[in-house]
Amino acid sequence: MRSQSAQNSAGIQTLLDAEREAQKIVQQDRTKRVKDARNEAQKEIEDYKKEKEDEYQKFEKEHSSGNEKAEEDAKKDTDVKVKEIEELGNKSGSTVVDQLIAAVTNAKPEPPK
């Protein structure tokens, strides 16, 4: 009877050892799957980030050209206005200067009433 009891005890111990080994294998597999999933998720995040960065660069390029066009148009308009002012100054500038000098030199102060 003792030998059967020892056999049963040895068999139970073998089963317990096998169960522990199986748990280790399962845990290792879980850890590996979690790492793989994490790495795959990180890659997907990086791919998505690159995609959005490319979209942003394309959007910025398309819309910044409109700003450049607006700046160019504004510069042309400004240049035209400056030229008009210069021509007007050249045409009647001496008259204005003469009037200013006359106003300063021929001052007729009046006391306040």
C-alpha positions in Angstrom: 0.0 0.0 0.0 2.9 2.3 0.7 4.3 1.7 -2.7 1.0 2.7 -4.3 0.8 5.7 -2.1 4.3 6.7 -3.0 3.5 6.1 -6.7 0.4 8.3 -6.4 2.4 11.0 -4.6 5.1 10.9 -7.2 2.5 11.0 -10.0 0.8 14.0 -8.3 4.2 15.8 -8.0 4.9 15.1 -11.6 1.5 16.6 -12.6 2.1 19.7 -10.4 5.6 20.2 -12.0 4.1 19.8 -15.4 1.3 22.3 -14.5 3.9 24.8 -13.3 6.0 24.4 -16.4 2.8 24.9 -18.5 2.0 28.1 -16.6 5.6 29.4 -17.3 5.2 28.7 -21.0 1.8 30.4 -21.1 3.1 33.4 -19.2 6.1 33.7 -21.6 3.8 33.4 -24.6 1.5 36.1 -23.1 4.5 38.4 -22.5 5.7 37.9 -26.0 2.3 38.6 -27.5 2.0 41.8 -25.4 5.5 42.9 -26.6 4.6 42.2 -30.2 1.3 44.0 -29.9 3.0 47.0 -28.3 5.6 47.1 -31.1 3.0 46.8 -33.8 0.9 49.6 -32.2 4.0 51.8 -32.0 4.7 51.2 -35.7 1.1 52.0 -36.5 1.3 55.2 -34.5 4.5 56.2 -36.3 3.0 55.4 -39.7 -0.1 57.4 -38.9 2.0 60.3 -37.6 4.1 60.3 -40.8 0.9 60.2 -42.9 -0.6 63.2 -41.0 2.7 65.1 -41.2 2.8 64.5 -45.0 -0.8 65.7 -45.3 0.1 68.9 -43.3 3.1 69.6 -45.5 0.9 69.2 -48.6 -1.8 71.4 -47.1 0.7 74.1 -46.0 2.4 74.1 -49.5 -1.0 74.5 -51.3 -2.2 77.3 -49.0 1.1 79.1 -48.5 1.3 79.7 -52.3 -1.9 81.7 -52.0 -0.3 83.8 -49.3 2.7 84.4 -51.5 0.3 85.5 -54.3 -1.5 87.9 -52.0 1.8 89.3 -50.8 3.0 89.8 -54.3 -0.3 91.6 -55.3 -0.1 93.8 -52.2 3.5 94.7 -53.0 2.5 95.6 -56.6 -0.3 97.8 -55.3 2.0 99.5 -52.8 4.6 100.1 -55.5 2.0 101.8 -57.7 0.7 104.0 -54.8 4.3 105.0 -53.8 5.0 105.9 -57.4 1.8 108.0 -57.6 2.8 109.8 -54.4 6.3 110.5 -55.7 4.9 111.8 -59.0 2.5 114.1 -57.1 5.3 115.2 -54.8 7.6 116.0 -57.8 4.8 117.9 -59.6 3.5 120.0 -56.7 6.1 119.6 -54.0 7.8 122.9 -54.6 4.5 124.8 -54.4 3.7 123.1 -51.1 7.2 123.9 -49.7 6.8 127.6 -50.8 3.4 127.8 -49.1 4.9 126.3 -45.9 7.8 128.8 -45.9 5.5 131.7 -46.5 3.2 130.6 -43.7 6.1 130.3 -41.3 7.8 133.5 -42.3 4.7 135.7 -42.6 3.1 134.7 -39.4 0.5 137.1 -38.1 -0.2 136.1 -34.5 -3.5 137.1 -33.1 -4.4 137.1 -29.4 -7.2 134.8 -28.4 -10.6 136.4 -28.0 
